[in-house]
């Protein structure tokens, strides 16, 4: 990090797949949530570090880095490990934001650690960091039948879901802001409903 950059205390990583064809897919809701937070605090993704687009700045007065890995989902851990090293942070300073098939659409769930639950991006991060001890914000995308999981996560939100998505992303950005400012326990208590 350049000497003029204030020390970052938190790394918030939104998971998704790069490329225009995936931009509006359910699997990219992590990117969308981090973009929403960046807009809220006028942060710009002006850096390209460790295969990620990175925004540096303050979220409610706290110095943070927001990142969107530009690897494909199942290689996200390579980017996250590099970012933590560059920023001199550890897994305890990391929050990963991603989609979850096992939560109803729009439901938010924060956790302090745990398995990947079958999410390949999260599994990649666990594998590359050698620990599952990092915070996560899961955003529910639901799992309607008879869709295959891969088809479903790579499909765009329905028209009905898109009408509700603005509110979902706003709540997710507020959950991240709460985590950054007040800590994970407070955020979990407020948003895990």
Secondary structure, 3 states (H helix, E strand, C coil): CCCCCCCCCEEEEECCCCCHHHCCEHHHHHHHHHHHHHHHCCCCCCEEECCEEEEEEEECCEEEEEEEECCCHHHHHHHHHHHHHHHCCCHHHEEEEEEECCCCCCCEEEECCCCCCCCHHHHHHHHHHCCCCCEEEEEECCCCCCCCHHHHHHCECCHHHHHHHHHHHHHHHHHHHHHHHHCHHHHHHHHCC
